[in-house]
Amino acid sequence: MKVWCIAMMSVLVWAGSSSADEFIKIMKVKGQKAIVKLPSANFQKGDEVKIQSGLFSAGMTNNGRRKYRVDFDAVLGQTSEEVAPESGDSTTSSGLGLDTDITFGFNQGQFEYGPILGLGYSNGERDTGTVTKVTTTSFDLGGFFEYNFKENTRGVELVPYVGVQLAYNSTSTTSEPEEGDATETTSPGLTFGIEGGVKYFMVNDHFAINAGARFTNTSLTDQDSKKTTTTEIGLFSGVGVYF
Protein backbone atom coordinates (compact mmCIF):
# COMPACT_ATOMS: atom_id res chain seq x y z
CA MET A 1 0.00 0.00 0.00
CA LYS A 2 1.26 3.50 -0.81
CA VAL A 3 0.43 6.55 1.31
CA TRP A 4 1.31 10.21 0.94
CA CYS A 5 3.21 11.45 4.00
CA ILE A 6 3.77 14.90 5.46
CA ALA A 7 7.17 14.39 7.10
CA MET A 8 8.14 15.93 10.44
CA MET A 9 11.89 16.15 9.91
CA SER A 10 13.18 14.42 13.01
CA VAL A 11 15.10 11.25 13.80
CA LEU A 12 13.50 8.49 15.84
CA VAL A 13 15.92 6.14 17.59
CA TRP A 14 14.44 2.84 18.80
CA ALA A 15 16.22 1.08 21.67
CA GLY A 16 17.26 -2.45 20.94
CA SER A 17 16.92 -2.16 17.14
CA SER A 18 19.78 -3.09 14.82
CA SER A 19 21.66 -0.40 12.89
CA ALA A 20 20.09 -1.67 9.64
CA ASP A 21 16.47 -1.32 10.91
CA GLU A 22 14.42 1.75 10.05
CA PHE A 23 11.06 2.62 11.60
CA ILE A 24 8.41 5.30 11.35
CA LYS A 25 6.08 6.39 14.13
CA ILE A 26 2.52 7.33 13.12
CA MET A 27 1.55 10.56 14.88
CA LYS A 28 -1.82 11.29 13.28
CA VAL A 29 -3.96 9.71 10.52
CA LYS A 30 -6.79 11.20 8.47
CA GLY A 31 -7.98 9.07 5.56
CA GLN A 32 -4.88 8.23 3.52
CA LYS A 33 -2.87 11.15 4.92
CA ALA A 34 -0.58 10.72 7.90
CA ILE A 35 1.80 12.78 10.00
CA VAL A 36 4.77 10.63 10.89
CA LYS A 37 8.24 10.71 12.40
CA LEU A 38 10.86 9.36 10.01
CA PRO A 39 14.36 7.94 10.57
CA SER A 40 15.75 10.19 7.85
CA ALA A 41 15.48 13.93 7.19
CA ASN A 42 16.11 13.54 3.44
CA PHE A 43 12.47 14.08 2.48
CA GLN A 44 10.41 16.88 1.03
CA LYS A 45 6.69 17.63 1.07
CA GLY A 46 4.92 15.55 -1.59
CA ASP A 47 7.48 12.71 -1.61
CA GLU A 48 5.99 9.25 -2.01
CA VAL A 49 7.21 6.69 0.55
CA LYS A 50 6.97 2.95 -0.04
CA ILE A 51 5.14 0.75 2.47
CA GLN A 52 5.33 -3.04 2.14
CA SER A 53 3.19 -5.40 4.25
CA GLY A 54 2.48 -2.58 6.67
CA LEU A 55 6.19 -1.92 7.24
CA PHE A 56 8.22 1.12 6.18
CA SER A 57 10.62 0.44 3.31
CA ALA A 58 13.84 2.44 3.07
CA GLY A 59 13.37 2.78 -0.69
CA MET A 60 11.51 5.84 -1.96
CA THR A 61 9.47 5.69 -5.15
CA ASN A 62 9.87 9.26 -6.43
CA ASN A 63 11.79 11.62 -4.21
CA GLY A 64 15.38 10.63 -5.02
CA ARG A 65 15.24 11.86 -8.62
CA ARG A 66 15.29 15.18 -10.46
CA LYS A 67 12.59 14.20 -12.97
CA TYR A 68 12.57 17.06 -15.52
CA ARG A 69 14.99 19.73 -16.71
CA VAL A 70 15.17 22.94 -18.73
CA ASP A 71 18.64 23.86 -20.05
CA PHE A 72 20.14 26.90 -21.76
CA ASP A 73 23.65 26.59 -23.24
CA ALA A 74 25.93 28.85 -25.30
CA VAL A 75 28.75 27.47 -27.50
CA LEU A 76 31.72 29.48 -28.74
CA GLY A 77 33.83 27.66 -31.31
CA GLN A 78 35.82 27.55 -34.52
CA THR A 79 33.79 26.77 -37.65
CA SER A 80 34.98 25.36 -40.97
CA GLU A 81 32.75 25.34 -44.07
CA GLU A 82 33.21 23.58 -47.39
CA VAL A 83 30.94 24.39 -50.35
CA ALA A 84 30.83 21.89 -53.24
CA PRO A 85 28.82 22.95 -56.33
CA GLU A 86 27.56 20.42 -58.89
CA SER A 87 30.36 21.52 -61.20
CA GLY A 88 33.58 23.37 -60.46
CA ASP A 89 35.95 23.45 -57.53
CA SER A 90 34.99 23.40 -53.88
CA THR A 91 35.61 26.47 -51.72
CA THR A 92 36.29 26.65 -48.00
CA SER A 93 35.91 29.26 -45.30
CA SER A 94 36.54 29.42 -41.57
CA GLY A 95 35.54 31.73 -38.78
CA LEU A 96 34.23 32.15 -35.28
CA GLY A 97 30.82 30.73 -34.43
CA LEU A 98 28.35 31.35 -31.61
CA ASP A 99 25.50 28.90 -30.99
CA THR A 100 22.77 28.81 -28.37
CA ASP A 101 20.31 26.05 -27.59
CA ILE A 102 17.43 25.32 -25.25
CA THR A 103 16.49 21.80 -24.18
CA PHE A 104 13.59 20.35 -22.24
CA GLY A 105 14.55 16.96 -20.88
CA PHE A 106 13.40 13.91 -18.97
CA ASN A 107 15.85 12.67 -16.34
CA GLN A 108 15.99 8.93 -15.64
CA GLY A 109 19.02 9.20 -13.38
CA GLN A 110 21.55 7.43 -15.60
CA PHE A 111 20.01 8.80 -18.84
CA GLU A 112 18.53 12.13 -19.97
CA TYR A 113 16.73 12.80 -23.25
CA GLY A 114 14.28 15.16 -24.90
CA PRO A 115 13.77 17.84 -27.60
CA ILE A 116 16.27 20.56 -28.46
CA LEU A 117 15.88 23.98 -30.10
CA GLY A 118 19.02 25.74 -31.38
CA LEU A 119 20.05 29.04 -32.98
CA GLY A 120 23.48 29.68 -34.50
CA TYR A 121 25.56 32.50 -35.96
CA SER A 122 29.00 32.55 -37.58
CA ASN A 123 31.06 34.80 -39.81
CA GLY A 124 34.27 34.29 -41.76
CA GLU A 125 36.00 34.76 -45.10
CA ARG A 126 36.19 32.64 -48.25
CA ASP A 127 39.17 33.14 -50.57
CA THR A 128 38.48 32.31 -54.23
CA GLY A 129 40.97 34.74 -55.75
CA THR A 130 39.02 37.58 -54.18
CA VAL A 131 37.98 37.67 -50.54
CA THR A 132 34.29 37.07 -49.83
CA LYS A 133 32.77 37.73 -46.41
CA VAL A 134 30.46 34.90 -45.39
CA THR A 135 27.81 35.22 -42.65
CA THR A 136 25.51 32.35 -41.67
CA THR A 137 22.52 32.08 -39.34
CA SER A 138 20.97 28.72 -38.56
CA PHE A 139 17.98 27.12 -36.86
CA ASP A 140 17.92 23.59 -35.40
CA LEU A 141 15.04 21.44 -34.16
CA GLY A 142 15.65 17.90 -32.99
CA GLY A 143 16.44 15.74 -29.99
CA PHE A 144 19.26 14.82 -27.60
CA PHE A 145 20.33 11.86 -25.49
CA GLU A 146 22.84 11.95 -22.60
CA TYR A 147 24.51 9.25 -20.53
CA ASN A 148 25.47 10.23 -16.98
CA PHE A 149 28.54 8.49 -15.56
CA LYS A 150 27.11 9.18 -12.08
CA GLU A 151 23.36 8.85 -11.51
CA ASN A 152 21.76 12.30 -11.51
CA THR A 153 19.68 12.16 -8.34
CA ARG A 154 19.06 14.54 -5.47
CA GLY A 155 22.12 15.01 -3.28
CA VAL A 156 24.68 14.37 -6.06
CA GLU A 157 26.69 17.56 -6.75
CA LEU A 158 28.91 16.67 -9.74
CA VAL A 159 27.58 14.65 -12.71
CA PRO A 160 29.99 13.96 -15.64
CA TYR A 161 28.28 12.93 -18.88
CA VAL A 162 28.51 12.40 -22.63
CA GLY A 163 25.74 13.15 -25.12
CA VAL A 164 24.61 13.11 -28.75
CA GLN A 165 22.27 15.37 -30.72
CA LEU A 166 20.46 14.99 -34.04
CA ALA A 167 18.44 17.83 -35.52
CA TYR A 168 16.86 19.25 -38.67
CA ASN A 169 18.80 22.35 -39.71
CA SER A 170 17.93 25.35 -41.85
CA THR A 171 20.83 27.71 -42.63
CA SER A 172 20.77 31.11 -44.30
CA THR A 173 24.10 32.17 -45.86
CA THR A 174 24.96 35.71 -47.00
CA SER A 175 28.03 36.11 -49.24
CA GLU A 176 29.48 39.60 -49.70
CA PRO A 177 32.34 39.76 -52.26
CA GLU A 178 34.79 42.66 -52.38
CA GLU A 179 33.26 43.57 -55.73
CA GLY A 180 29.69 42.93 -56.84
CA ASP A 181 26.39 42.33 -55.09
CA ALA A 182 25.79 40.21 -52.04
CA THR A 183 23.89 36.94 -52.46
CA GLU A 184 21.79 35.01 -49.95
CA THR A 185 20.82 31.33 -49.99
CA THR A 186 18.81 29.14 -47.62
CA SER A 187 19.69 25.46 -47.29
CA PRO A 188 18.02 22.64 -45.31
CA GLY A 189 19.88 19.66 -43.90
CA LEU A 190 20.83 17.66 -40.80
CA THR A 191 23.08 18.42 -37.84
CA PHE A 192 24.80 15.73 -35.76
CA GLY A 193 26.67 16.58 -32.57
CA ILE A 194 28.56 14.93 -29.74
CA GLU A 195 29.60 16.51 -26.46
CA GLY A 196 31.07 15.80 -23.06
CA GLY A 197 30.99 17.79 -19.88
CA VAL A 198 29.84 18.09 -16.29
CA LYS A 199 26.72 19.28 -14.47
CA TYR A 200 27.64 20.97 -11.20
CA PHE A 201 24.88 21.54 -8.63
CA MET A 202 26.77 24.19 -6.70
CA VAL A 203 23.77 26.20 -5.43
CA ASN A 204 21.16 23.58 -4.52
CA ASP A 205 19.68 20.28 -5.71
CA HIS A 206 17.74 21.86 -8.59
CA PHE A 207 20.11 24.41 -10.20
CA ALA A 208 23.12 23.22 -12.24
CA ILE A 209 26.03 24.92 -13.98
CA ASN A 210 26.96 23.09 -17.21
CA ALA A 211 30.34 23.16 -18.95
CA GLY A 212 32.16 21.07 -21.55
CA ALA A 213 33.20 20.66 -25.20
CA ARG A 214 31.09 19.97 -28.30
CA PHE A 215 31.66 18.88 -31.90
CA THR A 216 28.98 19.32 -34.57
CA ASN A 217 28.73 18.43 -38.25
CA THR A 218 26.04 19.92 -40.49
CA SER A 219 25.28 18.75 -44.06
CA LEU A 220 23.15 21.03 -46.27
CA THR A 221 21.89 21.00 -49.86
CA ASP A 222 20.40 24.13 -51.46
CA GLN A 223 17.98 24.50 -54.38
CA ASP A 224 20.86 24.41 -56.88
CA SER A 225 22.09 21.05 -55.50
CA LYS A 226 25.10 22.80 -53.98
CA LYS A 227 26.32 20.85 -50.95
CA THR A 228 27.68 22.59 -47.89
CA THR A 229 29.39 20.83 -44.98
CA THR A 230 30.05 22.78 -41.79
CA THR A 231 31.96 21.52 -38.78
CA GLU A 232 32.40 23.27 -35.46
CA ILE A 233 34.54 22.51 -32.41
CA GLY A 234 33.85 24.64 -29.38
CA LEU A 235 33.45 25.05 -25.64
CA PHE A 236 30.07 25.55 -24.02
CA SER A 237 28.66 26.67 -20.71
CA GLY A 238 25.15 27.19 -19.46
CA VAL A 239 22.61 26.68 -16.72
CA GLY A 240 20.05 23.96 -16.05
CA VAL A 241 16.98 23.86 -13.80
CA TYR A 242 15.72 20.48 -12.55
CA PHE A 243 12.30 19.91 -11.01
Disulfide bonds with the S-S distance in Angstrom:
none
